[in-house]
Amino acid sequence: MNIRRSTRLYEDWLRHQLEGDVVKPDLVRKHRKMRESPFVFLRATYWRWAEIILDVCPDLAGAEEALAIGDAHLENFGTWRDADGRLTWGVNDFDEAARMPYTLDLVRLAASALLARGRRHMTADAICSSLLEGYEAGLGNPRAIVLDRDHAWLRETVIVPEKERAKFWDKMAAARKKAAPASYRTALDAAMPHPGLGLRVVSRSAGTGSLGRPRWVGIAEWQGAPVVREAKAVVSSAWLRPHGRGSGRIRVAEIANGRFRSWDPWFKLNGRIAVRRLSPNNRKIEADKAVALLLMPDMLRVMGFEIANVHVGTRPSWAEISRDLSKRRGGWLAASANRAVEAVARDYADWAS
């Protein structure tokens, strides 16, 4: 099946999942973004990855399964404040979470790094060695990545510049009020720190892979300053289309609140609506602005460490993953990531032509 037919079938499935409530202009925007670069194409097309990756890398099919991120990539990491107000860093989007071979998160993250590196002289072996070093360390000693005391270099990296902070609030102030469906408004109102604050609700277009799903933002004044919450439609992971074995269970909250993550107390799943706090302090590093930073060995290692936190956070035991990993021959991750990159590049060329 070529990428164009695959896209049509996926979007038909998405409409069914959302009962027709698809944001059509966002799908048009997504189609344009899919032409920007192979890296952006990878981010936008998780459903395609789910369809083809075990054909491209059949040796991964027998790996130990975990409740995995699914849509792992360089830009799926960011900061939030935990229940004690501590600055915490880690994976911040679990829309595609499902049970699958644990190796797939590592391969997708590695493939995204290879696609983002451009002309930089970084070998696949070097990138994958850093990821695996971090992942193995995380399996051996999983723990949340809290930045208030530890990881000083990462804390300095994610501090939000004043210009970005001002840009966030200017964008919130300029957003036009719009009537939201009752279910989203109710979810936003319930997520506020106090009931009856008098919300200004606006629609939001954001992300890449989730473009097409409704997003609504509620803004209110509370104790002298604005507070912001986002409500986003959640559907079953696209992994379950070709590999579902009859289950459409949404695992977003379960994986986000795993026992080795200092979870975000403002993140809630309300039926099929995910609500979270928005703030200029909730920051991720974007590849088009700082790809060299994202590809630093230390950054790749901490990404691998966080993937281990996620994988073992919902398992009674992670010894099985460690045993499976120890049996894999040297270079397996680089070889798999290179094959995945070749497949993504072919689809991208077809889409962009």
KANORBEL-V935711 format. One record per residue. N is the residue number from 1. PHI is phi in whole degrees, 0 to 359 (999 if undefined). PSI is psi in whole degrees, -180 to 180 (none if undefined). BURIAL is I if it has 16 or more other ideal C-beta (glycine too) atoms within 10 Angstrom, else O. Layout:
n=N phi=PHI psi=PSI burial=BURIAL
n=N phi=PHI psi=PSI burial=BURIAL
This chain:
n=1 phi=999 psi=130 burial=O
n=2 phi=279 psi=170 burial=O
n=3 phi=294 psi=-31 burial=I
n=4 phi=290 psi=-44 burial=O
n=5 phi=293 psi=-40 burial=O
n=6 phi=302 psi=-42 burial=I
n=7 phi=296 psi=-44 burial=I
n=8 phi=299 psi=-44 burial=O
n=9 phi=293 psi=-39 burial=O
n=10 phi=296 psi=-44 burial=I
n=11 phi=291 psi=-30 burial=I
n=12 phi=296 psi=-43 burial=O
n=13 phi=298 psi=-43 burial=O
n=14 phi=297 psi=-42 burial=I
n=15 phi=300 psi=-42 burial=O
n=16 phi=296 psi=-44 burial=O
n=17 phi=300 psi=-38 burial=I
n=18 phi=267 psi=7 burial=I
n=19 phi=54 psi=42 burial=O
n=20 phi=87 psi=-7 burial=O
n=21 phi=274 psi=62 burial=O
n=22 phi=259 psi=140 burial=I
n=23 phi=272 psi=97 burial=I
n=24 phi=299 psi=-43 burial=O
n=25 phi=300 psi=-32 burial=O
n=26 phi=289 psi=-33 burial=I
n=27 phi=293 psi=-39 burial=I
n=28 phi=298 psi=-44 burial=O
n=29 phi=298 psi=-41 burial=O
n=30 phi=299 psi=-43 burial=I
n=31 phi=300 psi=-38 burial=O
n=32 phi=293 psi=-44 burial=O
n=33 phi=298 psi=-33 burial=I
n=34 phi=297 psi=-14 burial=I
n=35 phi=266 psi=-7 burial=O
n=36 phi=292 psi=-46 burial=O
n=37 phi=191 psi=161 burial=I
n=38 phi=300 psi=-34 burial=I
n=39 phi=295 psi=-47 burial=I
n=40 phi=295 psi=-38 burial=I
n=41 phi=302 psi=-45 burial=I
n=42 phi=302 psi=-46 burial=I
n=43 phi=299 psi=-35 burial=I
n=44 phi=277 psi=-14 burial=I
n=45 phi=232 psi=50 burial=I
n=46 phi=301 psi=-36 burial=I
n=47 phi=303 psi=-37 burial=I
n=48 phi=292 psi=-42 burial=I
n=49 phi=305 psi=-47 burial=I
n=50 phi=300 psi=-35 burial=I
n=51 phi=291 psi=-40 burial=I
n=52 phi=250 psi=-18 burial=I
n=53 phi=297 psi=-35 burial=I
n=54 phi=282 psi=-16 burial=I
n=55 phi=281 psi=-38 burial=O
n=56 phi=288 psi=-39 burial=I
n=57 phi=233 psi=71 burial=I
n=58 phi=296 psi=-22 burial=O
n=59 phi=290 psi=-12 burial=O
n=60 phi=275 psi=-14 burial=I
n=61 phi=296 psi=-29 burial=O
n=62 phi=269 psi=6 burial=O
n=63 phi=290 psi=157 burial=I
n=64 phi=304 psi=139 burial=I
n=65 phi=270 psi=151 burial=I
n=66 phi=218 psi=161 burial=I
n=67 phi=285 psi=107 burial=I
n=68 phi=246 psi=166 burial=I
n=69 phi=293 psi=-41 burial=I
n=70 phi=84 psi=-74 burial=I
n=71 phi=270 psi=61 burial=I
n=72 phi=280 psi=133 burial=I
n=73 phi=196 psi=172 burial=I
n=74 phi=301 psi=-32 burial=I
n=75 phi=266 psi=5 burial=I
n=76 phi=266 psi=44 burial=I
n=77 phi=220 psi=142 burial=I
n=78 phi=192 psi=-171 burial=I
n=79 phi=247 psi=156 burial=I
n=80 phi=205 psi=172 burial=I
n=81 phi=257 psi=131 burial=I
n=82 phi=276 psi=-172 burial=I
n=83 phi=295 psi=-19 burial=O
n=84 phi=259 psi=10 burial=O
n=85 phi=81 psi=7 burial=O
n=86 phi=281 psi=144 burial=O
n=87 phi=285 psi=124 burial=I
n=88 phi=233 psi=148 burial=I
n=89 phi=232 psi=144 burial=I
n=90 phi=168 psi=-167 burial=I
n=91 phi=298 psi=134 burial=I
n=92 phi=235 psi=14 burial=I
n=93 phi=213 psi=118 burial=I
n=94 phi=240 psi=28 burial=I
n=95 phi=303 psi=-30 burial=I
n=96 phi=255 psi=19 burial=I
n=97 phi=298 psi=136 burial=I
n=98 phi=193 psi=167 burial=I
n=99 phi=283 psi=129 burial=I
n=100 phi=197 psi=170 burial=I
n=101 phi=303 psi=131 burial=I
n=102 phi=301 psi=-28 burial=I
n=103 phi=298 psi=-25 burial=I
n=104 phi=292 psi=-35 burial=I
n=105 phi=297 psi=-41 burial=I
n=106 phi=293 psi=-42 burial=I
n=107 phi=293 psi=-42 burial=I
n=108 phi=293 psi=-41 burial=I
n=109 phi=297 psi=-44 burial=I
n=110 phi=297 psi=-42 burial=I
n=111 phi=298 psi=-40 burial=I
n=112 phi=296 psi=-38 burial=I
n=113 phi=294 psi=-42 burial=I
n=114 phi=295 psi=-38 burial=I
n=115 phi=288 psi=-32 burial=I
n=116 phi=278 psi=-18 burial=I
n=117 phi=291 psi=-21 burial=I
n=118 phi=60 psi=-128 burial=O
n=119 phi=269 psi=6 burial=O
n=120 phi=293 psi=141 burial=O
n=121 phi=274 psi=71 burial=O
n=122 phi=237 psi=124 burial=I
n=123 phi=280 psi=156 burial=O
n=124 phi=300 psi=-38 burial=I
n=125 phi=297 psi=-41 burial=O
n=126 phi=294 psi=-44 burial=O
n=127 phi=298 psi=-48 burial=I
n=128 phi=290 psi=-33 burial=I
n=129 phi=297 psi=-41 burial=I
n=130 phi=294 psi=-44 burial=I
n=131 phi=299 psi=-46 burial=I
n=132 phi=291 psi=-35 burial=I
n=133 phi=299 psi=-44 burial=O
n=134 phi=293 psi=-41 burial=I
n=135 phi=296 psi=-45 burial=I
n=136 phi=296 psi=-38 burial=I
n=137 phi=296 psi=-39 burial=O
n=138 phi=293 psi=-38 burial=I
n=139 phi=297 psi=-36 burial=I
n=140 phi=283 psi=-28 burial=O
n=141 phi=208 psi=68 burial=O
n=142 phi=294 psi=139 burial=I
n=143 phi=193 psi=151 burial=O
n=144 phi=297 psi=149 burial=I
n=145 phi=262 psi=86 burial=I
n=146 phi=261 psi=130 burial=I
n=147 phi=262 psi=-3 burial=I
n=148 phi=295 psi=-32 burial=O
n=149 phi=243 psi=-46 burial=O
n=150 phi=264 psi=174 burial=O
n=151 phi=56 psi=51 burial=I
n=152 phi=302 psi=-38 burial=O
n=153 phi=297 psi=-37 burial=O
n=154 phi=286 psi=-37 burial=I
n=155 phi=300 psi=-44 burial=I
n=156 phi=296 psi=-32 burial=O
n=157 phi=291 psi=-37 burial=I
n=158 phi=261 psi=3 burial=I
n=159 phi=300 psi=134 burial=O
n=160 phi=275 psi=122 burial=O
n=161 phi=296 psi=154 burial=O
n=162 phi=299 psi=-35 burial=O
n=163 phi=296 psi=-41 burial=O
n=164 phi=291 psi=-36 burial=O
n=165 phi=297 psi=-47 burial=O
n=166 phi=296 psi=-38 burial=O
n=167 phi=297 psi=-41 burial=O
n=168 phi=300 psi=-50 burial=I
n=169 phi=290 psi=-33 burial=O
n=170 phi=296 psi=-39 burial=O
n=171 phi=294 psi=-41 burial=O
n=172 phi=296 psi=-40 burial=I
n=173 phi=292 psi=-33 burial=O
n=174 phi=276 psi=-15 burial=O
n=175 phi=296 psi=136 burial=I
n=176 phi=275 psi=135 burial=O
n=177 phi=297 psi=141 burial=O
n=178 phi=212 psi=146 burial=O
n=179 phi=287 psi=121 burial=O
n=180 phi=260 psi=153 burial=I
n=181 phi=304 psi=150 burial=O
n=182 phi=302 psi=-37 burial=O
n=183 phi=296 psi=-39 burial=I
n=184 phi=287 psi=-42 burial=I
n=185 phi=297 psi=-40 burial=I
n=186 phi=297 psi=-43 burial=O
n=187 phi=296 psi=-40 burial=I
n=188 phi=293 psi=-43 burial=I
n=189 phi=297 psi=-41 burial=I
n=190 phi=292 psi=-23 burial=O
n=191 phi=273 psi=-7 burial=I
n=192 phi=287 psi=156 burial=I
n=193 phi=291 psi=-12 burial=O
n=194 phi=207 psi=139 burial=O
n=195 phi=290 psi=155 burial=O
n=196 phi=69 psi=36 burial=O
n=197 phi=278 psi=-10 burial=O
n=198 phi=79 psi=76 burial=O
n=199 phi=287 psi=143 burial=I
n=200 phi=256 psi=115 burial=I
n=201 phi=257 psi=134 burial=I
n=202 phi=227 psi=154 burial=I
n=203 phi=277 psi=156 burial=I
n=204 phi=223 psi=138 burial=I
n=205 phi=245 psi=119 burial=O
n=206 phi=205 psi=169 burial=O
n=207 phi=77 psi=-171 burial=I
n=208 phi=228 psi=-61 burial=I
n=209 phi=295 psi=-30 burial=I
n=210 phi=268 psi=4 burial=I
n=211 phi=301 psi=134 burial=I
n=212 phi=111 psi=-23 burial=I
n=213 phi=272 psi=141 burial=I
n=214 phi=298 psi=138 burial=I
n=215 phi=228 psi=134 burial=I
n=216 phi=229 psi=145 burial=I
n=217 phi=238 psi=134 burial=I
n=218 phi=251 psi=130 burial=I
n=219 phi=237 psi=133 burial=I
n=220 phi=213 psi=158 burial=I
n=221 phi=267 psi=135 burial=O
n=222 phi=212 psi=122 burial=O
n=223 phi=51 psi=46 burial=O
n=224 phi=92 psi=1 burial=O
n=225 phi=205 psi=160 burial=O
n=226 phi=284 psi=150 burial=O
n=227 phi=235 psi=147 burial=I
n=228 phi=227 psi=136 burial=I
n=229 phi=229 psi=147 burial=I
n=230 phi=244 psi=138 burial=I
n=231 phi=241 psi=125 burial=I
n=232 phi=231 psi=139 burial=I
n=233 phi=293 psi=136 burial=I
n=234 phi=242 psi=137 burial=I
n=235 phi=235 psi=173 burial=I
n=236 phi=300 psi=149 burial=I
n=237 phi=301 psi=138 burial=I
n=238 phi=296 psi=-16 burial=I
n=239 phi=299 psi=-32 burial=I
n=240 phi=284 psi=-14 burial=I
n=241 phi=298 psi=-56 burial=I
n=242 phi=271 psi=-15 burial=O
n=243 phi=231 psi=23 burial=I
n=244 phi=286 psi=-25 burial=O
n=245 phi=49 psi=38 burial=O
n=246 phi=86 psi=0 burial=O
n=247 phi=252 psi=133 burial=O
n=248 phi=244 psi=22 burial=O
n=249 phi=297 psi=135 burial=O
n=250 phi=268 psi=123 burial=I
n=251 phi=250 psi=13 burial=I
n=252 phi=303 psi=-54 burial=I
n=253 phi=294 psi=-39 burial=I
n=254 phi=299 psi=-46 burial=O
n=255 phi=284 psi=-36 burial=I
n=256 phi=296 psi=-30 burial=I
n=257 phi=256 psi=28 burial=I
n=258 phi=301 psi=159 burial=I
n=259 phi=287 psi=-10 burial=O
n=260 phi=250 psi=30 burial=I
n=261 phi=229 psi=136 burial=I
n=262 phi=275 psi=92 burial=I
n=263 phi=289 psi=159 burial=I
n=264 phi=277 psi=115 burial=I
n=265 phi=290 psi=-14 burial=O
n=266 phi=267 psi=-4 burial=I
n=267 phi=273 psi=122 burial=I
n=268 phi=224 psi=148 burial=I
n=269 phi=251 psi=115 burial=I
n=270 phi=250 psi=89 burial=I
n=271 phi=66 psi=-114 burial=O
n=272 phi=249 psi=28 burial=I
n=273 phi=236 psi=123 burial=I
n=274 phi=263 psi=129 burial=I
n=275 phi=243 psi=138 burial=I
n=276 phi=213 psi=163 burial=I
n=277 phi=280 psi=135 burial=I
n=278 phi=252 psi=140 burial=I
n=279 phi=199 psi=153 burial=I
n=280 phi=296 psi=-18 burial=I
n=281 phi=281 psi=-16 burial=O
n=282 phi=275 psi=94 burial=I
n=283 phi=239 psi=141 burial=I
n=284 phi=237 psi=158 burial=I
n=285 phi=262 psi=126 burial=I
n=286 phi=266 psi=139 burial=O
n=287 phi=295 psi=-34 burial=I
n=288 phi=287 psi=-12 burial=O
n=289 phi=254 psi=-27 burial=O
n=290 phi=208 psi=51 burial=O
n=291 phi=295 psi=-34 burial=I
n=292 phi=299 psi=-37 burial=O
n=293 phi=294 psi=-43 burial=O
n=294 phi=294 psi=-25 burial=I
n=295 phi=262 psi=5 burial=I
n=296 phi=300 psi=141 burial=O
n=297 phi=307 psi=-42 burial=O
n=298 phi=298 psi=-40 burial=O
n=299 phi=293 psi=-43 burial=I
n=300 phi=297 psi=-39 burial=I
n=301 phi=296 psi=-43 burial=I
n=302 phi=289 psi=-30 burial=I
n=303 phi=296 psi=-46 burial=I
n=304 phi=299 psi=-40 burial=I
n=305 phi=299 psi=-44 burial=I
n=306 phi=293 psi=-35 burial=I
n=307 phi=298 psi=-39 burial=I
n=308 phi=297 psi=-43 burial=I
n=309 phi=306 psi=-44 burial=I
n=310 phi=293 psi=-48 burial=I
n=311 phi=297 psi=-41 burial=I
n=312 phi=270 psi=-8 burial=I
n=313 phi=289 psi=-16 burial=I
n=314 phi=239 psi=15 burial=I
n=315 phi=251 psi=145 burial=I
n=316 phi=291 psi=-27 burial=O
n=317 phi=208 psi=143 burial=O
n=318 phi=247 psi=11 burial=I
n=319 phi=298 psi=-34 burial=O
n=320 phi=297 psi=-40 burial=O
n=321 phi=295 psi=-44 burial=I
n=322 phi=301 psi=-41 burial=I
n=323 phi=294 psi=-44 burial=O
n=324 phi=298 psi=-43 burial=I
n=325 phi=296 psi=-39 burial=I
n=326 phi=293 psi=-23 burial=O
n=327 phi=277 psi=-14 burial=O
n=328 phi=281 psi=137 burial=O
n=329 phi=290 psi=152 burial=O
n=330 phi=304 psi=139 burial=O
n=331 phi=87 psi=1 burial=O
n=332 phi=297 psi=-38 burial=I
n=333 phi=290 psi=-44 burial=I
n=334 phi=297 psi=-41 burial=I
n=335 phi=296 psi=-44 burial=I
n=336 phi=294 psi=-43 burial=I
n=337 phi=296 psi=-39 burial=I
n=338 phi=295 psi=-40 burial=I
n=339 phi=294 psi=-40 burial=I
n=340 phi=296 psi=-42 burial=I
n=341 phi=299 psi=-42 burial=I
n=342 phi=299 psi=-41 burial=O
n=343 phi=292 psi=-42 burial=I
n=344 phi=296 psi=-43 burial=I
n=345 phi=298 psi=-38 burial=O
n=346 phi=295 psi=-46 burial=O
n=347 phi=296 psi=-40 burial=I
n=348 phi=298 psi=-46 burial=I
n=349 phi=299 psi=-40 burial=O
n=350 phi=296 psi=-45 burial=O
n=351 phi=293 psi=-41 burial=I
n=352 phi=282 psi=-16 burial=O
n=353 phi=288 psi=none burial=O
